Amino acid sequence: MSIDRAALAAGALRFASGVSFLVDPKRADRLWGGRQLPDATAQLLWRSMGYRDALIGGLLLVAGLRGRDTRGWFLASGGADASDLLGGLAVHTDPPRSQQVIGLGGAVVGIAVGLWGALRGRKPDHPVST
């Protein structure tokens, strides 16, 4: 069984980000570039995103630790960021510039990492003897 270090890193980051939105959505919003106090609806959406990210990140992390195929979880991670980017582009003029750069830029990086992880070759679980 071989540990997938890339899945560990990506999963841990997504899991930690998700947990931060669950524990303190206002502080997490500031970390992602928000400057105003989010209203109750925004906090609900942050928490929903937190559950999603903690789940995807945790499952990517566990699959990486167990040496399982992680490509599907990388794809789910990139897909989550793609939906964030799509939603963010619809309101890209509303948030402050810092939130635009961090939020949309983070989504682009997340999509790239997700695609890279989903498209990379899978190492066999057991080496084949010749």
C-alpha positions in Angstrom: 0.0 0.0 0.0 1.5 3.3 -1.1 0.4 6.6 0.4 -0.6 9.3 -2.1 1.2 12.4 -0.9 -0.5 14.7 -3.4 -3.9 13.5 -2.2 -2.8 14.0 1.4 -1.8 17.6 0.8 -4.9 18.5 -1.3 -7.2 16.7 1.0 -5.8 18.2 4.2 -6.0 21.7 2.7 -9.6 21.3 1.6 -10.6 19.6 4.9 -9.0 22.4 6.9 -10.7 25.1 4.8 -14.0 23.4 5.3 -13.6 23.0 9.0 -12.6 26.7 9.3 -16.0 27.7 7.7 -17.8 25.4 10.1 -16.1 26.6 13.2 -16.0 30.3 12.5 -17.5 31.4 9.2 -16.9 35.1 9.9 -13.2 34.6 10.5 -12.9 32.3 7.5 -14.7 34.9 5.3 -12.1 37.5 6.4 -9.3 35.0 5.6 -10.7 34.7 2.1 -10.6 38.4 1.6 -14.1 39.5 2.9 -14.1 42.9 4.6 -17.7 43.3 5.7 -19.6 41.4 8.2 -21.5 38.7 6.3 -25.3 38.5 6.8 -27.1 35.4 8.0 -27.7 34.1 4.4 -24.0 34.4 3.6 -23.1 32.6 6.8 -25.5 29.8 5.9 -23.8 29.5 2.5 -20.3 29.5 4.1 -21.3 26.7 6.4 -22.8 24.7 3.5 -19.5 25.2 1.6 -17.7 24.2 4.8 -19.6 20.9 5.1 -18.9 20.2 1.4 -15.2 21.0 1.6 -14.7 19.1 4.8 -16.4 16.0 3.3 -14.5 16.1 0.0 -11.2 16.9 1.7 -11.7 14.2 4.3 -12.5 11.6 1.8 -9.6 12.6 -0.5 -7.3 12.5 2.6 -8.5 9.0 3.6 -8.2 7.6 0.1 -4.7 9.0 -0.1 -3.8 7.4 3.3 -5.1 4.1 2.2 -3.4 4.1 -1.1 -6.7 4.0 -3.0 -7.4 5.5 -6.4 -7.9 9.2 -5.6 -8.7 10.5 -9.1 -12.4 10.6 -8.5 -12.0 12.7 -5.3 -9.6 15.1 -7.1 -12.3 15.5 -9.8 -14.9 16.1 -7.1 -12.6 18.7 -5.5 -12.0 20.5 -8.9 -15.7 20.3 -9.6 -16.5 22.0 -6.4 -14.1 24.8 -7.2 -15.5 25.0 -10.7 -19.0 25.6 -9.3 -17.6 28.2 -6.9 -15.9 30.0 -9.9 -19.0 29.9 -12.0 -21.1 31.3 -9.1 -18.4 33.9 -8.3 -18.2 35.1 -11.9 -21.9 35.9 -11.8 -21.3 38.4 -8.9 -17.6 39.3 -9.5 -18.2 43.0 -9.4 -19.9 43.0 -6.0 -17.2 41.9 -3.5 -14.1 43.9 -2.7 -11.1 43.5 -5.0 -9.2 41.4 -2.4 -12.1 38.9 -2.2 -12.3 38.8 -6.0 -8.6 37.9 -6.3 -8.4 35.5 -3.4 -11.8 33.8 -4.0 -11.8 33.5 -7.8 -8.0 33.0 -7.9 -8.3 30.2 -5.3 -11.1 28.6 -7.4 -8.9 28.6 -10.5 -6.0 27.0 -8.6 -8.4 24.5 -7.1 -9.7 23.6 -10.6 -6.2 23.1 -11.9 -5.2 20.9 -8.9 -8.4 18.9 -9.3 -7.8 18.3 -13.0 -4.2 17.5 -12.5 -5.1 14.9 -9.8 -7.9 13.4 -11.8 -5.9 13.1 -15.0 -2.6 11.8 -13.6 -1.7 8.2 -14.1 -2.7 5.7 -11.4 0.1 3.7 -9.8 -0.8 0.0 -9.5 -1.6 -1.2 -6.0 0.7 -4.1 -6.3 3.8 -4.1 -8.6 3.7 -6.8 -11.2 6.7 -9.1 -11.3 8.1 -10.0 -14.7 
